[in-house]
């Protein structure tokens, strides 16, 4: 089975992608599995640019077909913040509880309708020795909850409320989240790209 490098150091993402890409025909490996240390610099101005930087860096370092992503939380009332800087919001050393507190303070007193938000994920896939990158994008809409709730998931999941489930993303089971999340929607499209690469691979 051909190997696919998942170019991330985030254990939460690794767990989700292993579930989302199960049965895709590729053996998923991480930088740690290969003894690689990949820089996690995100200097692009879009999710696509950041994902492209990560995936090309991973493909070059590993010599493997590589998948990377960039994702973020966009809050309408904050003009799209934290957006591209979601993982570094308030500084790389800030805890997610500190980030939650800051966001909830800024939205204090706003009605649900004014607390609209979206999770965005852009997946990039690249082959070693090529600068060609293919993308898959997924989004899910919701609202910012009044307070963090739930112990599942990671990142901003505890404050992302889904009205159709009457729950935050962190209150869903992994199976439920992987059926509707932004990462799940992007992964569905990415699976098709990976299938095409398998079909084109030499016997």
GIHU-V216560 format. One record per residue. N is the residue number from 1. PHI is phi in whole degrees, -180 to 180 (NA if undefined). NEAR is the number of other C-alpha atoms within 10 Angstrom. Layout:
N PHI NEAR
N PHI NEAR
This chain:
1 NA 8
2 -66 11
3 -96 14
4 -121 22
5 -81 25
6 -96 25
7 -83 29
8 -150 23
9 -105 15
10 -88 10
11 -63 11
12 -65 12
13 -66 18
14 -59 17
15 -61 12
16 -67 18
17 -68 18
18 -61 15
19 -75 14
20 -68 20
21 -104 18
22 -57 13
23 78 10
24 -81 15
25 96 15
26 -121 17
27 -88 15
28 -84 20
29 -126 17
30 -113 20
31 -55 17
32 -62 12
33 -60 9
34 -97 10
35 71 9
36 -100 13
37 -117 13
38 -102 16
39 -63 12
40 -109 13
41 -68 9
42 -128 17
43 -106 10
44 -74 13
45 -104 9
46 -141 15
47 -60 21
48 -62 22
49 -64 16
50 -65 23
51 -64 26
52 -63 28
53 -59 20
54 -66 26
55 -71 28
56 -69 26
57 -63 19
58 -68 29
59 -65 25
60 -67 17
61 -73 15
62 -101 19
63 72 13
64 -118 19
65 -56 23
66 -128 28
67 -123 29
68 -139 24
69 -141 28
70 -136 25
71 -146 25
72 -169 23
73 -104 24
74 -115 21
75 -110 22
76 -58 15
77 -69 15
78 -104 15
79 57 9
80 92 14
81 -72 17
82 -76 18
83 54 21
84 -58 22
85 -94 16
86 -56 19
87 -73 20
88 -119 14
89 -59 18
90 69 15
91 104 11
92 -63 10
93 -88 9
94 -68 12
95 -80 14
96 -66 16
97 -63 13
98 -64 12
99 -67 20
100 -58 19
101 -59 13
102 -66 14
103 -64 17
104 -66 19
105 -65 11
106 -67 12
107 -97 18
108 -56 11
109 88 11
110 -80 12
111 -69 10
112 -56 13
113 -59 10
114 -96 14
115 -111 22
116 -63 19
117 -153 22
118 -140 20
119 -96 22
120 -125 23
121 -136 26
122 -121 27
123 -98 26
124 -120 28
125 -130 26
126 -141 27
127 -102 21
128 -63 18
129 81 12
130 -132 10
131 -94 13
132 -74 11
133 -128 18
134 -110 15
135 -121 19
136 -139 21
137 -120 23
138 -137 20
139 -139 19
140 -138 17
141 -99 16
142 -167 20
143 -140 21
144 -87 27
145 -68 20
146 -72 18
147 -157 13
148 -64 20
149 -146 17
150 100 15
151 -119 14
152 -95 16
153 66 19
154 -161 14
155 61 20
156 -88 21
157 -51 22
158 -66 25
159 -111 24
160 -99 28
161 -97 26
162 -110 18
163 -60 11
164 -68 7
165 -111 11
166 49 10
167 -156 17
168 -81 25
169 -59 27
170 -78 22
171 -94 23
172 -85 20
173 -71 14
174 -59 15
175 -64 11
176 -65 12
177 -62 19
178 -73 18
179 -94 14
180 -133 14
181 -72 19
182 -60 22
183 -69 28
184 -65 23
185 -68 21
186 -68 22
187 -66 23
188 -59 16
189 -72 15
190 -65 23
191 -59 18
192 -66 13
193 -62 17
194 -65 20
195 -65 13
196 -65 11
197 -65 14
198 -63 16
199 -67 10
200 -87 9
201 -69 8
202 -64 6
203 -69 5
